[in-house]
Amino acid sequence: MRAAVLEDKMKWVIREVPDPVLDKDEVLVKVKYCGICGSDFHIYREGAAVGSGHEFSGDVVEVGQDVEGWRVGDRVAIEPCISCGECDWCKRGETGLCEQYYVALLQFKGAFSTYAKAKYHYLHKLPDELSYEDAALVEPTTCALHAIRLSGMKEGDVVAVLGLGPIGQLVARVARILGAKAVYASEISQSRIQLARSVVDEVVDAGASNPVDRILELTYGKGADVVFECAGSVMTTQQSIFLVKTSGTIIIAGICFEPVELPISQINLRGLTVKGSICFSEGDFASAFNLIKDKRIDVAPLIT
């Protein structure tokens, strides 16, 4: 089969590689569509020796001998669960925090290839009306849904989203679906600003004005109940502290690899909660899949 192989930093090449060999509980999927995640860009830039491509959909073309409920020809979205199922975190359903995650990641081959294999219990069958393209966006929608669930956002809350890449766009959309009273956002990319205008109450062009000042003005000086940092930058991480209301919650969904200086006293004195969000937990993928399948969220505008 053909696959994108990372030869060096910022150098992907298409090569012929061996087809995956199935274990008894695995299926072979012919990949139809695979999204490019922000983590794939990190792998690309750093030349990391791990597989790329985990947001994918396709057709079942082979099943292992112990596989139940699946057959050749089934159209599927694949839950890219890289977890051991045995550690304390996995037993609690928090598979994104699996103790063996990075060990498993080194063995993951990815889906930037003709075929990819998966455990059969991580498959989700596509109804005829759900396209392969939309199905490839279930995984990032899952990450957005997980961040919102982690935040404890309630119906009627005011939400701020800093950074409108794919995850930020999806956080804004899912927050709206789940009952946010208002969704405000900031971004510097004009195309991303335009994409979000129909979803959020207001997008602040962070290249032209200070989003902290504007969002505080919109919330009458109180700030947002929940702030989602989705840009992974030093500036937006710092801004989140000043955008959240007293006793509010900040979710760090973007990954910032640079040191960030924060006014810790603000967290103490204002009773703030700060949480990191990575991947997703048990049940999140099925919930996100249903949001897309039932057309409660339209992910098509995010496809490029």
Secondary structure as UniProt FT lines:
FT   STRAND          2..8
FT   TURN            9..10
FT   STRAND          11..16
FT   TURN            24..25
FT   STRAND          26..35
FT   HELIX           38..46
FT   STRAND          55..63
FT   TURN            65..66
FT   TURN            72..73
FT   STRAND          75..78
FT   HELIX           88..91
FT   TURN            92..93
FT   HELIX           95..97
FT   TURN            99..100
FT   HELIX           101..107
FT   STRAND          115..119
FT   HELIX           120..122
FT   STRAND          123..125
FT   TURN            128..129
FT   HELIX           132..135
FT   TURN            136..137
FT   HELIX           138..151
FT   TURN            155..156
FT   STRAND          158..162
FT   HELIX           166..177
FT   TURN            178..179
FT   STRAND          182..187
FT   HELIX           190..196
FT   TURN            197..199
FT   STRAND          202..205
FT   TURN            206..208
FT   HELIX           211..218
FT   TURN            219..221
FT   STRAND          224..229
FT   HELIX           234..243
FT   STRAND          244..252
FT   HELIX           264..269
FT   TURN            270..271
FT   STRAND          273..276
FT   TURN            282..283
FT   HELIX           284..293
FT   TURN            294..295
FT   HELIX           300..302
//
